[in-house]
Amino acid sequence: MTHDPTAPSPERPTEAAGGSGSGPLGDVVVVDLSRALAGPHATMMLGDLGARVIKVEAPGTGDDTRGWGPPFVTPEDGGARQSTYFLSANRNKESIALDLKDAADRDVLLGLVDRADVLVENFRTGVLERLGLGIESLMERNPRLVVLSITGFGHDGPEGGRAGYDQIAQGEAGLMSLTGSGPDDPQRVGVPIADLLSGMYGAYGVLAALHERTVTGVGQVVRTSLLAAVVGVHAFQGTRWTVAGEVGRAQGNHHPSIAPYGLFRCRDGAVQIALGSESLWRRFCAGFDLDPEAEGLATNAERVAARERVIGVVEEAFATWDSAPLLERLSEVGVPAGKVRTLDEVYAWDQTRSQGLLLDIEHPTLGRISLPGPPLRFFDGAGAETTRTGHRPPPLLDGDAAAIRAWATGDDQA
């Protein structure tokens, strides 16, 4: 089946037929062939923006992350347990189980592709071609299709075929060398940041391709990788090497280019401060009876060179303070500061909830559950919030098969 690239997209389903309701991408359909985290995070982002996301999973087992635990949560009625890992990356999606080696199931997928705007996959290079589902042939069927393809280390180049796993990518892309208590203590980031970043970059690329399609009438392929995503956020540590010739190394909880900026001990724990300007340094010193012009500490460059001395000066000033009154004092002085919260504290925090970062959703077997919410909010020109409010729970495996199959074959109006 070949589509006219200038023709409008097929009619979108209504909310009652399984559509996603409000949101800036409410007229977009995404077919999600990805699994684990990078691709699913990208499609969840698109779903949060209102797209209808149809998740295609392997029969019987589904997405790999359905089995990633503990922790698992079991319904009170003793039904199938649910992985909290899967729940974290699959809200606002529908699920259909298809065996891509089976001709009939492959035809269902092709029906979905014919009606979709976006297809997302994170197979190793060459897998789709061996299944008879090469990206080139899919785009011949549907020239308006935008394809997001995510790999571990890139689609080409001398190591383009390597499998991608988050911690390996964190190490290979240099992030672990910058993270830890010191140069001899490389540490991974506490979440799968390479996966998450590649998903975020992927969603960003999809939106750009959809925008360009409004001009050209045709889709295109967007490629990214775990390697590219981590290198893409090297920021000043990247130019520190490429321009200045300095290799950044891990140095714990203190900024490599600004001082004082980091975690400092006080009487009952620690607080964090960020003095990103000389005016803040002087304000801080005035608030804690320190001399801002002390020899060797008058400029940021001097303080960075004498970081250990600066840490000692600050911690001596904090030694008689407990953290709560200290944070109040820092706020009075006008110094940016904060505590280190555990995750239970973050989700109990009124500020977190005020930003829509916790969703209460009715799950089909678990009942009422809370999930971390999407990080974007939308407002009209008058200041009224237009952010999507109706969210779908992460789907049960094959839980939407009947409706999806009907829609793929055009029988959804029957």
N, C-alpha and C positions, 0 to 999 in steps of 0.2 A: 504493500500500500504506500503510495507516494502522495504527499500533501503539497498543495500550492503554497509556496513560502509567503505569499502576500495575503493568504486567506486568514480570517480570524480563527482563533483557537476554538476547539469544540466547546459546546455549552458546558458550563461548570455545574456540578451538582449543588443542590440546595442543602441547607443545614440538615433537613429531615432525611435527605438521601445520603448523609455521611459527610457533607461538606464541613468546612472548618469555621464558618461564620465570619465575624468581623475581623478586621485587620488589613493593613496595606497590601498584603499579598493574597487577599481573599479570592482572587480570580486565577490563582496559580496552582497547578497540580504537580506534585513531586513524586516520582517513583524512586523509592529508596532500596537499592540493592546492597547497601553497605551493612557492615556488622562491626561489633566491638565498640569503638568510641569515636574515632575521628569523623567518619562519615555520619554516624548517627547524631553526633553533636551538631554537625552542619545542618542536617535535616530537621532536627529539633528547633534550631534557631529559625529556620524558614517556617516551620509549623507555628512557632510562637508569634510570627508576623502574620498569620492567618492562612498560609498555604495549606491545601489538602495534601497530606503526606501519606502515601501508601507504602507501607513497609513490607518488602518481600523477604520471607524467611524460609529456611530449610525445614521441610516437613519433619515433625517428631521432636526436633531439638530446638529449632529457631535460632535466633541470634546467639552467638557464643556467650554473651554476657548474661543470658537467662540462667546459666549455670555457674556464674562467677560469684562465689560466696565462701564462707559466711561474710556478712550476715544475710540470712534469708528471713522472709516473713511468711508465716502460714496462716491462712484464713481460719477463723474460729470454727467453721464447719468442717475443717480438716481437708479442704481442697488443696490443689497444687500450690506448693510454696513459690514465692516470688523473690527474685534476687533484687536487693536494694540497688545493686550496681546497674541492672537493667532499668530500674525505675528512674535512675538519675538522668538517663539520656534519651528517653523515648516518649515523653509526653507529647500530646497533640499529634498522634499518629494512629493509623489503622493498620491491621496486620492481615496478610494472606500468606499461606504456606504454599510454595511452588517448588517442584523439583525441576530445576533448569535442564536436567538431562532427559526429561520426559517431554515428548513432542507436544502432547496436549497442554501441559502446563506452560511450555515455552510459548505456545500460541496465545495463552492468556496473557503472559507477560508482553508479547508483541502488541496485543490489543491495548494494554495499558500504555505502552510506549507511543502508540499512534495518537493517543489522546492527551499525553502529558506535555508539560512545558519543560520539566527538568528531570533528569535522571542522575542519580548519585551512585557511584561505585568505588570501592576500595580494594578490589581484587589485585592480586599480584599481576604484573604485566603479562599479557598473553592468555589469561584464563578465559576471559569473555570470548575471545576469538575461537578458542578450542570448543566452547559451548555453542558456537554458531551465532553468537550475539555480539560480534565485533562492533565497536562504536561507529565506525564508518558506515556499516550497513544499517545500523539503527537510525543514523542521521539521514540516510538516503530515504528511509521510510517516512521520517518526520523531520523535514529540513528546519522546522522551527525549534527543534529540541536543543536545550542547553544541557550539556553533560559535564558534571563535576567528577573528576577522577583524582583520587588521593592515593599516593604510594608512600613507602617508607623513605626512600632516598632519591626519588625522581624517576621519571619514566625512561630516561636514556642516560647516557654517560657510562663510564667504566663500571660503576656499581649500581646501575639503575634497576637491576633485578633483585636486589636484596630485600628480604622480608623486613617489614617495619614494626618495631615494638618500641613503646614509649621510652622505657629506661635506656635502651640501647641508643636511641636517637638523642636523648638528653646528653649522654656521654659523647657520642660521635660529633654532635653539633656544638660542643664546647660548653654547654650550660652547666654541667656538673663541675667543671673546672673553676667556675665562678661562684659556686654555691657550697657552703660548708664553713667550718670554724677557721680554716686556714688552708694554705696551698696543699698540704698533705692529707686533707680530709674532704675529698670530693663527695658531694651529697646530691641525691636526686631531689627535685622539688616534690612537695608532699601531695600533689595531685598529678595526674598524667598530662602534664602541661604541653608536651609535644603533640599529643593527640588532640587536645582541646584547641590549641592554637591553629593546627592545620584545619580543623573543622571550622573555626572562625574565619580564617582566611578563605576557605572554600566557599562559605556562605557569602562572604563579601564579593568574591569573584562571580558567583552566580548572579547576584543582584546587578553587577555591572554588565554582565552578558545579557540579562533580561532587558536592561535599559537600552543597550545597543540594538537589540532585536526590534525595538519599537521604531528604529530608523531603517534598518536593513531588511527586516522581515524574516531573517534567518538566524538560527542559533549558532553556537560554537562550543568548542571543548575548553573547559577550564581545568588546568592541572596545578596541583600543589603537592607538597610532601611534608612529612614530619621534619626532615632536614631543613627544607626551605622555611618552614614556619618558625623554627627556633632561630635560624640565622636571621630571619626577618625581624626578630625582636632583640638582637644583640645591642641595638641602640648605641649609646656612647661607648660601651665596651668594644663594639666593632670598630668604630673609628679611632678608638684609643690605639688599636693595632694598625689599621690600614693607613692612618694618617700620621700618628705620632710614633709608631713603632714600639709601643709598649704592650706587653702581653698581660692582660688582667688576670688576677688570681683570686681565689676565694679568700675573704678576710672577715668572715663572721657577720656580725650584725651592725657593721659600720660602713658608711658610704665611702667608696674609694676616692671621690673627688670633692666631698664637702665635709667639713667638721666644725662643730659637733653635729652629727646626724646619725642616729642609731638608737640602740637599746642601752640604757644606763641603770645600774643598780641603785636602789634606795633602801630604806631600813627594812621594809617588809616584802620586798620583791623588786620590780623593775618597771620603768616607764620608757616610752620612746619619745624622742624629740627630733625635730627637723628644722635646723637653722640654715635656711637656704639663701640668706643674704647677710651682708654686714650689718644692716639695720636690725635684723633679728638678733644677731650676736650681741649688739650693744644693749638691746632691750632685755635680753636674757641676763646679761651681766648686771644691769641695773636692778633687776628683780631679785638677784641672789648675792648682791654685794661683792661682785667680782670686778676686776679691772679689765675692761675690754682692750686696753692698750698695753697689756702686760707684754714684756719682752718675749718675742717669739710667738705671740698669739694674736697679734693685731690684725692680721689678714687671713683670709681663708687658706691661701697657699701655705702660709706659715703653720697654720693649725693642722692642715693635712699632713705636712711633713713631720709634725710633732704629735701625731694622733694619740699615742699612748699617754703622753702628758696631758692632753686635752681630756681624755677619758678620766684620768685621775682627778683633774680639777673639777669636772662636772660631778663625778660620783662623791667626791668629798663634800660638795655643796648639797648633795641630796642625802647624805648619810643620816641626818637627823629627821628626815621626812618619811612618813608612810605614804604609800602610793596615792590613796584617794585625796588627801589634802594637797599633796604635791601636784596632782593634775589640776586641782582647783587653782592653785597658785600660778601654775604655768598659763592657765587660761586667763587669769587676771592680768598677767604680765603681757599677754598677747603672743605667746610662743606656741606654735603648732606642736601638739603632744597627744599621746594616746596610750592606751593599755594594750596588752596582748590578750585577746579573748580566746577562750576555747569555743568550739563550734556550738555547743549547747548554749553558751552565753550569746553568741552571735544571733542565733535564731530566736532567742528570747528577748533580744534588744528591740525596743520600740522603734528605733530608727530603721532597722532592717525591715520590720513589718510595714512601716509607713511607706516604704519604697516599692511595695508589691513583691518583695523578694521571698515571700513564703506563700504558697498556694495551698488551699484546702480543696481537695478533689475527691469525688466519689469514685472509688475503684470498683470494678464489677465483682471482685471476690474479696478484696481486703476491706471494703467499706470506706469510711472516711479516712483519707491519708493526707499528710502534709508533704509537699515537695518544694525544693528550692525553685524560686520563680525566675522568669526572664528578666534580663538586666536593662531592657529598654522600656521607656514610657513615651507616649505620644500625646500632643495637645494641639487644639486648633488655634486659629489666630486670636480668638477671644479668651484663650486660657483654659478652655474646658478640656478635660482629659478625654482622649479618644482611644486609650490603650485597650487592647483586647482583654475582655474579662471572662469569657467562657472558654475554659480549657478542657481538653480531653485527657483522661488518665492514660498512662502507658498501656498499650493494648495487650490482651491475651493472645497467645499464639494462634493464628488463623481465625481470630475472633470476628473478623469482618469479611470473611471469605465470600459469603453469598452476595452481599451488596457490591463488593469489588468486582467479582466475576460478572455480575449483571451489567455493571457500568462499563467494564472492558469490552463487552460484546454489544453495547448499545441497547441492552434490554432493560435498563434501569427505569425507563418510563412506563414499562408494562405494569 
